[in-house]
Structure formats: C-alpha cells, structure tokens
Amino acid sequence: MADTFFIGDTHFGHRNIIRFDAIKGARPFDTIEEHDAELVRRWNSVVRPKDVVWHLGDFCFGKKNLEIAGQLNGDKRLVMGNHDHYPTADYLKYFFKVLGAVEVAGMILTHIPVHPDQMDQGRYTHNIHGHLHTNVLPDKRYINVSVEQIGLTPISFDEIVTYMPNKKEIV
C-alpha cells in the first residue's frame, strides 16, 4: 500500500534561500548544489516510487530546476506557491496534478495558510501548508510542512496524524 507524504518550500535552485535561512541554521549548506542534492537524497530515502507526495508550493527557482522533480520518487502533486510561476504544462511534465488548493480527508492543503475564518466555519479540520518557513502559527489546526519544519525531508501522513486526534485516513 502506498503512503502519503507532505513537503513544501524546497526552493530547488534558489541560491539565496541558504543565506535567508542561515540565521536560524535550517538549511546548513555552503552551495545550492549541495542543498539540492541533499534534499533529493532525503526525499528518496523515505518516499517510494508509488507513494503519493503533496508538494505545497515553491518547488524551484529557475525553469531548468523543474527537472529535479524527475529525480524524486513518488506520485507527485503540486499545490502551487507564490514562486511557482511557470506555465502549468511545464509542471505537468513531472507532477500528476497541479492545483491552487485542494481538500483531502477533511483538510485543506494550501501553500499560504488560509484565513482563520475558513477554519472557524468547521469545513476543514486542519490546514496543511507551507510558505512560513521557520515560523509556526499558534493554532494547532495549522500544520506547517515547509522543509525547515520537517528536517528537510517529506513527512508522512501517519506522522502528521500524531498532531491530529481522531483524524480519518487518507484514501
């Protein structure tokens, strides 16, 4: 049976992400090449070819870096982020689906966290998101899967469920 994973804000090819995150030590690399190779290694160390991976935005900088997705295991689905601005057809070469947001098992998957009013209406139990990098919202309904929050490695649904009492299974 395939597992489901989540990750966001890989920023493949983004040289400045190392400098931006250096203050907190979240991406401890000297070069973007080292960064990218290590993220690919960590991804493939946990994701098998038939697993599902939801990438919650900001996959890469530089159109040529989309090719990195071809090195990554799994059935990849992209929820577009604010830096994912290439034509959808370019992403669909590597991602099974490309979406702006999606509801899965009563949760909403987005890049930027949804407004609290969306959560207060009771339609969604949780918002799994990226965008905030090293920051976390003080509300347990929001789960930040930016790489800085998850050890630079995709996090499984089973692991996320430990933050969510009474959460139903993803089908």
C-alpha positions in Angstrom: 0.0 0.0 0.0 1.3 3.5 -0.9 2.0 6.0 1.8 1.2 9.7 1.6 3.8 12.4 2.3 3.8 16.2 2.5 6.5 18.8 1.9 6.8 22.5 0.9 9.2 25.2 0.1 12.0 23.1 -1.3 13.2 26.1 -3.3 15.5 24.0 -5.6 18.0 26.2 -7.4 17.3 29.2 -5.1 20.8 30.4 -4.1 19.6 33.0 -1.7 17.4 30.6 0.4 20.6 29.3 2.0 21.5 32.9 3.1 17.9 33.7 4.2 17.7 30.6 6.4 21.3 30.7 7.6 20.4 32.9 10.5 18.4 30.0 12.1 20.6 27.3 10.6 17.7 25.5 8.9 19.5 24.9 5.7 23.1 24.3 6.6 24.7 24.2 3.2 27.6 26.1 1.5 26.2 25.9 -2.0 22.9 25.5 -3.7 24.2 22.3 -5.4 24.9 20.7 -2.0 21.4 21.9 -0.8 19.6 20.4 -3.8 21.5 17.1 -3.8 20.8 16.6 -0.1 17.1 17.4 -0.4 16.8 14.9 -3.3 18.7 12.3 -1.2 16.4 12.9 1.9 13.3 12.8 -0.2 14.2 9.5 -1.9 15.3 8.0 1.4 11.7 8.0 2.7 9.4 8.1 -0.5 9.0 5.0 -2.6 8.1 5.2 -6.3 4.4 4.5 -5.7 3.9 6.8 -2.7 1.9 10.0 -3.1 3.7 13.3 -2.3 1.9 16.5 -1.9 4.3 19.4 -2.5 2.8 22.5 -1.0 4.4 25.1 -3.1 7.6 26.9 -4.0 9.2 23.9 -5.7 12.1 25.6 -7.5 13.6 28.8 -8.8 14.7 28.7 -12.4 12.7 26.8 -15.0 15.6 24.3 -15.6 15.3 23.3 -12.0 11.9 21.7 -12.6 13.9 18.8 -14.0 14.9 18.0 -10.4 11.3 16.7 -10.0 12.3 13.9 -12.3 14.8 12.6 -9.8 12.3 12.4 -7.0 10.4 9.3 -6.1 6.6 9.2 -5.8 3.4 10.2 -7.5 3.9 14.0 -7.1 1.1 16.5 -6.8 1.8 20.3 -6.6 -0.2 22.9 -4.8 1.3 26.0 -6.4 3.1 28.5 -4.3 3.7 32.2 -4.8 7.0 31.4 -6.5 5.6 28.7 -8.8 5.0 30.9 -11.8 6.0 28.8 -14.9 3.2 27.5 -17.2 1.2 24.7 -15.8 2.2 22.5 -18.7 5.8 22.7 -17.6 4.9 21.4 -14.1 2.7 18.6 -15.5 5.7 17.0 -17.1 6.7 16.0 -13.5 3.6 16.3 -11.3 0.5 14.2 -11.7 -1.7 17.2 -10.6 -1.1 20.9 -10.3 -3.7 22.8 -8.1 -4.2 26.1 -6.3 -5.6 24.3 -3.2 -7.3 21.0 -2.5 -9.4 19.3 0.2 -8.1 15.9 1.2 -9.7 13.9 4.0 -11.4 17.0 5.6 -8.1 19.0 5.5 -7.3 21.9 3.2 -3.9 21.8 1.5 -2.5 25.2 0.5 0.8 27.0 0.1 -0.1 30.1 2.1 -2.2 29.4 5.3 -5.9 30.0 4.9 -7.6 32.8 6.9 -8.8 31.6 10.3 -12.4 32.3 9.3 -12.1 29.4 6.9 -11.1 27.1 9.7 -13.7 28.6 12.1 -16.6 27.6 9.8 -15.8 23.9 10.5 -15.4 22.8 6.9 -11.8 21.8 7.4 -10.2 20.1 10.4 -6.7 21.2 9.6 -4.8 23.3 7.1 -1.6 21.7 6.0 0.5 24.4 4.4 4.0 25.8 3.7 5.1 29.4 3.0 6.0 30.3 6.6 9.4 28.5 6.5 10.8 28.8 10.1 7.6 30.4 11.5 4.6 28.5 13.0 1.1 29.7 13.6 -0.1 29.5 17.3 -3.1 27.3 16.3 -2.9 23.5 16.2 -5.2 23.4 13.2 -2.4 24.7 11.1 0.5 22.4 10.2 3.5 23.9 8.5 5.3 21.5 6.3 8.0 23.9 5.0 11.2 21.9 4.8 12.7 23.9 7.7 9.9 22.5 10.0 10.3 18.8 8.9 14.0 18.2 8.8 14.3 18.8 5.1 12.6 15.5 4.5 9.0 14.8 3.4 6.7 14.0 6.4 4.3 11.1 6.2 0.5 11.4 6.8 1.0 8.9 9.7 3.4 11.3 11.4 1.2 14.3 10.8 -1.8 12.4 12.3 0.0 12.4 15.7 -0.8 16.2 15.7 -4.5 15.5 14.9 -6.6 13.5 17.3 -9.5 11.5 15.7 -8.2 12.1 12.1 -9.6 9.9 9.4 -7.4 8.0 7.0 -6.5 9.4 3.5 -7.9 7.3 0.7 
